[in-house]
Amino acid sequence: MGIRRKSRELALQFLYQNELNETPLEDSFSRFCEHFETSGKTVPYAKELIFGVHEKWEELNTLIQDHSANWRLSRMSVVDRSILRIAAYELCFCKEDVPVTVAIDEAIELSKRFSTDDSSSFINGILDAIHKR
């Protein structure tokens, strides 16, 4: 498994935990890394994703909401919302570093590992709609 995939997993796990606990980002990320096995190589990109998603939180939520037919953000699972935010951030703000197909494929793989059987097609549909905008 590549470093960036591990970074995305780390970011997903942190964003999930942080959304449930609503703690200050910098403090909670440091504590999170202390308590969970993290590789020094995965932390920089995970941190970039986490802080980028946090900075663009409202914009990402609006983007996801606007492209999710008949689904309110509040009805989505926390895991799916977190995956969508990471992927939407990569699609919209990391265009130079992350090809569209990679961002979408990685989100699908995260959903297969951390979410339900139906989540991958749900996430793929929303991200495809965001990409086509």
C-alpha positions as CSV (number, residue, x, y, z in Angstrom):
1,M,0.0,0.0,0.0
2,G,1.4,3.4,-1.0
3,I,2.2,6.2,1.3
4,R,-0.5,8.5,0.0
5,R,-3.2,5.8,0.5
6,K,-2.0,5.4,4.1
7,S,-2.1,9.1,4.5
8,R,-5.7,9.2,3.2
9,E,-6.6,6.4,5.7
10,L,-5.0,8.4,8.5
11,A,-6.9,11.5,7.4
12,L,-10.1,9.6,7.2
13,Q,-9.7,8.1,10.7
14,F,-8.8,11.5,12.1
15,L,-11.6,13.4,10.4
16,Y,-14.1,10.8,11.6
17,Q,-12.9,11.0,15.2
18,N,-12.7,14.8,15.1
19,E,-16.3,15.3,13.7
20,L,-17.6,13.2,16.6
21,N,-15.5,14.9,19.3
22,E,-15.3,18.5,17.9
23,T,-11.9,19.3,19.4
24,P,-9.4,21.9,18.3
25,L,-7.6,20.5,15.2
26,E,-3.9,21.0,16.1
27,D,-4.1,19.6,19.6
28,S,-6.3,16.6,18.6
29,F,-4.1,15.7,15.6
30,S,-1.0,15.6,17.7
31,R,-2.7,13.4,20.3
32,F,-4.2,11.2,17.6
33,C,-0.7,10.6,16.2
34,E,0.6,9.8,19.7
35,H,-2.1,7.2,20.4
36,F,-2.2,5.5,17.0
37,E,0.5,3.9,15.0
38,T,1.4,6.4,12.4
39,S,4.4,6.4,10.0
40,G,6.4,9.6,9.8
41,K,6.1,9.3,6.0
42,T,2.3,9.4,6.1
43,V,1.8,12.3,8.5
44,P,2.7,15.2,6.2
45,Y,0.1,14.4,3.4
46,A,-2.5,13.4,6.0
47,K,-2.0,16.7,7.8
48,E,-2.3,18.5,4.5
49,L,-5.6,16.8,3.8
50,I,-6.9,17.3,7.3
51,F,-6.1,21.0,7.5
52,G,-7.2,21.6,3.9
53,V,-10.5,19.9,4.5
54,H,-10.9,21.9,7.7
55,E,-10.1,25.2,5.9
56,K,-12.5,24.5,3.1
57,W,-15.2,22.8,5.3
58,E,-18.2,24.8,4.3
59,E,-17.3,25.0,0.6
60,L,-16.8,21.2,0.5
61,N,-20.0,20.5,2.3
62,T,-21.9,22.8,-0.2
63,L,-20.2,21.1,-3.1
64,I,-21.1,17.6,-1.9
65,Q,-24.6,18.6,-1.0
66,D,-25.2,20.2,-4.4
67,H,-24.1,17.0,-6.2
68,S,-25.8,14.4,-4.1
69,A,-29.2,13.9,-5.5
70,N,-31.9,13.4,-2.9
71,W,-29.3,13.1,0.0
72,R,-28.8,15.7,2.7
73,L,-25.3,15.7,4.1
74,S,-26.8,15.0,7.6
75,R,-28.2,11.7,6.3
76,M,-24.9,10.4,5.1
77,S,-22.7,8.4,7.4
78,V,-19.8,10.2,9.1
79,V,-17.4,7.9,7.3
80,D,-18.9,8.6,3.8
81,R,-19.0,12.3,4.5
82,S,-15.3,12.2,5.5
83,I,-14.3,10.2,2.4
84,L,-16.2,12.6,0.2
85,R,-14.6,15.7,1.8
86,I,-11.1,14.3,1.4
87,A,-11.8,13.3,-2.3
88,A,-13.6,16.6,-3.1
89,Y,-10.7,18.5,-1.6
90,E,-8.2,16.6,-3.7
91,L,-10.4,17.1,-6.8
92,C,-10.8,20.8,-6.3
93,F,-7.6,22.0,-4.6
94,C,-4.9,19.4,-5.4
95,K,-5.3,19.3,-9.2
96,E,-1.6,19.7,-9.8
97,D,-0.7,16.8,-7.5
98,V,-3.6,14.3,-7.7
99,P,-5.1,13.2,-11.0
100,V,-8.9,13.0,-11.0
101,T,-9.0,9.3,-11.5
102,V,-6.6,8.8,-8.6
103,A,-8.7,10.9,-6.2
104,I,-11.9,9.1,-7.2
105,D,-10.4,5.6,-7.2
106,E,-8.8,6.2,-3.8
107,A,-12.1,7.4,-2.3
108,I,-13.8,4.2,-3.7
109,E,-11.1,2.1,-2.1
110,L,-11.5,3.8,1.2
111,S,-15.2,3.3,1.1
112,K,-14.7,-0.4,0.4
113,R,-12.4,-0.8,3.4
114,F,-14.1,1.5,5.9
115,S,-17.8,1.8,4.9
116,T,-20.7,-0.3,3.7
117,D,-21.1,-2.4,0.5
118,D,-23.2,0.3,-1.1
119,S,-21.0,3.2,-0.3
120,S,-18.5,2.8,-3.1
121,S,-21.1,3.4,-5.8
122,F,-22.7,6.2,-3.8
123,I,-19.4,7.9,-3.4
124,N,-18.4,7.3,-7.0
125,G,-21.6,8.9,-8.2
126,I,-21.2,12.1,-6.2
127,L,-17.5,12.5,-7.0
128,D,-18.2,11.9,-10.7
129,A,-20.8,14.6,-10.6
130,I,-18.4,17.0,-8.9
131,H,-15.7,16.2,-11.4
132,K,-18.1,16.9,-14.4
133,R,-19.2,20.3,-13.0
